[in-house]
Structures are given as structure tokens and as C-alpha cells.
Amino acid sequence: MSGSGMEEAWRLRASADELRALAARVEATQAMTLHLDAGDATWRGPGPELCRRLLAGNQYQLRLAVEELRRRGGILDRQATEVEVEALLRSVTG
């Protein structure tokens, strides 16, 4: 198999792994559980509901971003497989 094909596949898979690791780190941040501390007991005044809504919206955006990171990681994995297959075919057919 072509060395450059293998190297490209390795780079694509490494990038995919990095995207998935970043997604996991985002999910593990305190931002994903901050809503648990935004209850009525936390507030003095009229702000708790607005805070909860803002947090919910921001968390939704974070979840979308996490899913996009994972989706792009999957795309890179598929591209890596395609590169490997092409390199293998080139090596077999000359």
C-alpha cells in the first residue's frame, strides 16, 4: 500500500479522534450541568426563569456543536477508509 495513502489515512483518523475527544471534553465541562445551579434558591429578584432559558438555549447550542464534531469525525473516518482502499487498489493494480 502506498506510504502517502497510509499517511493521509492516519492523519484523517487522528483528526477524527481529536474531534471526538474535543466533543467529550465539551460534554464533561461544568457548562453542561450549570442549569442545575440556576434554580429559584440561587436568585434574589426576577431573573431565575430568564437565566434558565438562556442556559437551556446555550446548552442546546453546545449539544449541537458536540454532535457536529462527532459527525465530522465520522466523515473523516470514512475518508480515511476511502484513501486506504484507493491506495490498496493502486498497489494491487500497479
URSUL-V806658 format. One record per residue. RES is the residue in one letter. PHI is phi in whole degrees, -180 to 180 (NA if undefined). Layout:
res=RES phi=PHI
res=RES phi=PHI
This chain:
res=M phi=NA
res=S phi=-61
res=G phi=-61
res=S phi=-68
res=G phi=-66
res=M phi=-67
res=E phi=-63
res=E phi=-64
res=A phi=-62
res=W phi=-62
res=R phi=-62
res=L phi=-63
res=R phi=-67
res=A phi=-65
res=S phi=-65
res=A phi=-61
res=D phi=-62
res=E phi=-63
res=L phi=-64
res=R phi=-67
res=A phi=-65
res=L phi=-63
res=A phi=-58
res=A phi=-65
res=R phi=-66
res=V phi=-62
res=E phi=-62
res=A phi=-85
res=T phi=-74
res=Q phi=-64
res=A phi=-59
res=M phi=-79
res=T phi=-122
res=L phi=-60
res=H phi=-59
res=L phi=-67
res=D phi=-101
res=A phi=-109
res=G phi=-83
res=D phi=-59
res=A phi=-69
res=T phi=-80
res=W phi=-110
res=R phi=-125
res=G phi=119
res=P phi=-88
res=G phi=-88
res=P phi=-61
res=E phi=-67
res=L phi=-61
res=C phi=-61
res=R phi=-61
res=R phi=-66
res=L phi=-63
res=L phi=-62
res=A phi=-61
res=G phi=-65
res=N phi=-67
res=Q phi=-66
res=Y phi=-60
res=Q phi=-62
res=L phi=-64
res=R phi=-63
res=L phi=-62
res=A phi=-64
res=V phi=-62
res=E phi=-64
res=E phi=-66
res=L phi=-60
res=R phi=-67
res=R phi=-63
res=R phi=-67
res=G phi=-61
res=G phi=-63
res=I phi=-62
res=L phi=-64
res=D phi=-62
res=R phi=-64
res=Q phi=-63
res=A phi=-61
res=T phi=-63
res=E phi=-62
res=V phi=-62
res=E phi=-64
res=V phi=-63
res=E phi=-61
res=A phi=-64
res=L phi=-64
res=L phi=-62
res=R phi=-63
res=S phi=-71
res=V phi=-80
res=T phi=-89
res=G phi=81
